[in-house]
């Protein structure tokens, strides 16, 4: 199979029917995904390639800084990470499509449209990924003829919010897919997960009762010195990376590849689902560690940590400049969304 054969396969099963979903899924598993891997291996000059482990895909594929956006598209590992994510997300749809075929439901039409469109789009965007790889790695633009918009329009974000509120198939909003809105929701979930685990939300201005935000980056900084005492179900640095990866979408509407949000969502699942004993078990620590992290926000000095000292000096100056006393939000140890080890 060559590129034209691959494109013809996608075109053949373009219409959203039950038969096309079944045939598209079978073709994707037997031919489509193997071709993508073989083609990718050829682009990077190898005989074969196989999926990366999830943590490697996250670390090598998610861009978080301007330097990442400039440099990573010229690295082979970047595309290896994205083919790995594409493959994993496509197989989730293939598995769901198989279940759909075996177990019809009253929601057949909506499930069919969701599964078909999701799988078809992921496979179609594989060509877009290879176009970029061919351009950046081989200096051969136009080889695959793939193209995508990398900027979300504000109305698309608004439409995604409508769908989140009313449901895509409610008839109360447009039913076209708004797949990138999940990035904003995932970011909110990460922030709430960490704040609720450590009980750190904001300062209260005792002069006027107003709230003074605590940036999540400050909480990240406070957690790092204690990592040896905290058990995260997902590596803490990967959690922070995924959070930072969401910044370009949240602040500028910048789209990543279509499969990344779902892959990141799945990767973070253990952090939110916890364990058999508690849904909060994705973050575990001694009580003293929890208290020390909160104390770092209550007391503006930690002289043994030079970097944090400068940060707290800046925070102290800001407080004085504001002319108000600030108090950390109250938090009940028993209500913390974490599991204590003692």
N, C-alpha and C positions, 0 to 999 in steps of 0.2 A: 504494500500500500504506500502511495506517495501523498503529498499534501493535497493534491486535487481529489484523490480518492477519499481522503478524510473529510474534506469539505462537502463532497457529494453525499457521503454518508449522513452528515448532519442535516443537509438539505432534504434528504429523502424522508427523514423522520421529524420534519419541522412542525407539522401540524399536531395539535394536542389531542390525540386519541388514545384510548387504552391500548390498542394494538401497537401504535407507534411507541408508546412508553415502554411496553414490553420488549419490542424489537430494538429500540435504542439502548435500553439497559443491557440486553444481551450482547449487542454489538460493542458497546463501550467496554464491557468487561473482557470480551474475547479478543477484540481487535483495536478499539480506539485507544484505551489506556496503554496497552503494550506498544502501539505505534508511537505514542507521545514519549514514552521512555526511550525507545530506540532512536527516535529523532533527536531527543535531548542529548543522548550519548554521542551521537554524531556531531552535534554542535560543539560539544566540549572536547571532541577528539578522543573519545573512549569507546571501547567495544560494547560496554553495557553500563547501566546505572540502575540503582535501586533506591527506594525511599530512605530518607534520613530518619533517624529517631526524632521524636517530636520536639525535644528540647533543642536539638541542633537546628531544626527547621525554624523554630521561633527566633533563635539567636542569630541565625544567618539570613533570615528573610524579612524581618520586621525592621523598618527604618524609623529612627526616632529623632534624628538631628539633621540639620542641613548638610552636614558632611556625609551622612549616610545616603541621602538622596543623590549626592553628587558622585560618590565613589562606588556604592554597592552594585548599581546596575552594570558595572564593568568587571564584576567578579563572578566567576563560575559558580561559586557556592550560593550566591543569591538566587540563581535560577534553579539550582538543585533543590534549594529550600522550597521554592514556589511550585515546582513540579511535584514535590512530595506532598505539599498542602493540597494542590489540585487533586491528586490521586486519592488522598484520604477523604476529601469532601465528596468527590464523585462516587466513591464506594459507599458512602453513607446514603446517598440518593438511590443507588442501585439496590441496596439492601431494603430501603423503604419501599421501593417500587415492587420488589418481590413480595413483600408483605401485602401491599395494595392488591396485587393480582390474586393472592390467596384469600384475602379477607375483605370483600366488598363492604361498604358501609353507606349510611344515608348521606354521607358527605363525599360521595364518589367524584362528582364533578370538580369540587374545589381541591380535593386531594390530587386528582389527576393533573389539574393545571399547575398546582404548586410543584409537584414532583417532576413533571415533564419540563417545565420552564427552568427549574433549578438545575437539573442535570444537563439539559441542552445548553444553557448559558455557560456553565463551567467548562464543558467540552469545547464550545466555540471560543472561549477566551484563552484556551490553550494555544491557539494560533496567534492570538495577540501577544501572549508571553513570548512565543518563539520569534515573532517579528522584532520585539525589543532585544531579545538575546542575539539575533542575527545582526542587528544594527550595532549593538554595543560591543559584542565579543568578536564578531567576524568582519565588521565594517561592510556589511552587505545589506543596506536598507532596501526594503521592498520585496525581500525574498518570499515572505509568507503572506503579505498583503493584509495584515491584521491591524485594526485600529480601534481605539476606545476613547471616550471622554474621561479625562482625569479630574474634572471639576464638577462638583454637584451644584445644581442651581438651587437657590433658596426655596423655590416652590416645590422642588422634589423633596427637600427636607420637611417642609410643611406637610406635604402629602404623606410622607412616611409617618409623621406624628399623627395625622388623621387615621391612618391604618392601625397604628398602635392603640388608639383610643377606641375606634369603632369596629375594627376588623376589616381585613382586605375585601371580604366578600359580603359585607353588610348591605351594599347598595348605597351607603352614606358617604362614600368617597370613591376616588378612582381605584380601579382594581389592578392597574399595572403595578408590577413589582417595584418596591422601594428597598432594595436589599442592603443599602449602606446605612440606613438609619440604625441598624443594630449596633454599629460602632459606638454611637453616642450612648445607647442603653447599656452596653457592656462596660463602658467607662464609668457610668454612674454606679453600676453594680460593684465594680472593683473599689471605688471610693467608699461606698457605703459599707462594703465588707470589712475594710481595714479600719475605718473610723469606729464602727460598731464593736469590733473586736477589742480595740484599745480604749474606747470611751473618749476619744479626742475629736471634737467637732469644731468648737469656736470659743473665742473669748467673749465674755459679757462685759460691756462697758457699764460699770456701776454708776456712772454719772447720769446716763440717760436710758439705760436698759437695752441699748442697741447691741447688735452682734458684730464682732470683729472677726473676719474669717481667719482660719488657720489653713494655709496652703497644704495640700496633701504632700508636697515635696518636703515640708517641714516634718511631717509624720514619718516619711521615708527616712529622713536623716536621723530622726530619733530612734527608729527601730534598728538601724544598721549596727550600732555598737553592741546590741543585745542578741544578735542573730544566733550566737552559739547556744543561747538558752531558749530559743523559740523554734518550734517545729511547724513549718509550713508544708501543707500537703502538695503545694506547687512551689518550686524554687522561688524565693522572694525576689531575686534579681529578674527572673522572668516575668513575675507579676508586675514589677515596676516597668519593665520594658514594654509590656503590652499596654500598660496605662499611658506611657509616653508615646507609643505608636499611635494612639487615638488622637493625639493633639492636632495633627494636620487636618483631620476631618472635622473635629469639633470646632476649631478656630478658623479654618479657611475652606471647609467643604472639599478638601482634597481626597480623592478616592484612591484606595489601593486596589489590588486585584480582587476579583469578585469572591474568591474562596477564602480570603484571609480572616474575615470576621468570624465565620463559622468554625474555622480551624482554631482560632484563639479561644472562642467560646468553649469548645470541647476540651481544649488543653487546660482551661481553668476550672473545669467541672469539679475536681476533687477539693478545690479551695472552698467552694460554695456548698457542696453536698456533704462534706464532713465524712463521718464514718458510721459504723453500725451503731455506736452508742449515742451519737449526737450529730445533728446537722451542723453544729458549730465546731466540729472536730477538725476542720481544715486548718485551724490555727490553734496551737497548743503551747502553753508556757506555765512556769511557776507563777504564783500570785505576786511574789516579790518583783518579778520582771515587769508585770503589768503595772504595778505601783510605781516602779522607778521610771518607766516611760512617761506616765502621766505626771510624775513629779518634775520631770524635765521641762514640762510646759508650765508648771505652777511656780517653779523657782528659776529665775533668769540667769543662773550661773552653773556651768559645768567645767571648772577650770582645768580639768585633766584632758579635755578634748578641745584642742586649739581651734579647729574649724567651727565647732559648735559654739565656742565662746564668742567668736566674731559674729556668728548669726544671732546669738542672744543679745549681744551688745547692740546690734542694729535694731532688734526688736524692742529693747529697752528704750533706745533713743526715740523710736517711733511712738512708744507709749507716752513718753514725757512730752514729746512734741504735740501729741493729741491733747495733752492736759487732762488725762483721765486715767483712773485706775482700771485695770482689766483683770477679770477673774475667769479662770478656765471653767468651761461648762461642768456642771455636776455630773457624776457618773456612778452608778451602783455596780460594785464589783460583781454582785450576783447576777446582774443583768447583762454582763459583757457577752458578746457573741463570739466567745472562744471557749476552749476547754482548758481548765486549770489542771496542772499535773500534781497538785498537792491539795 
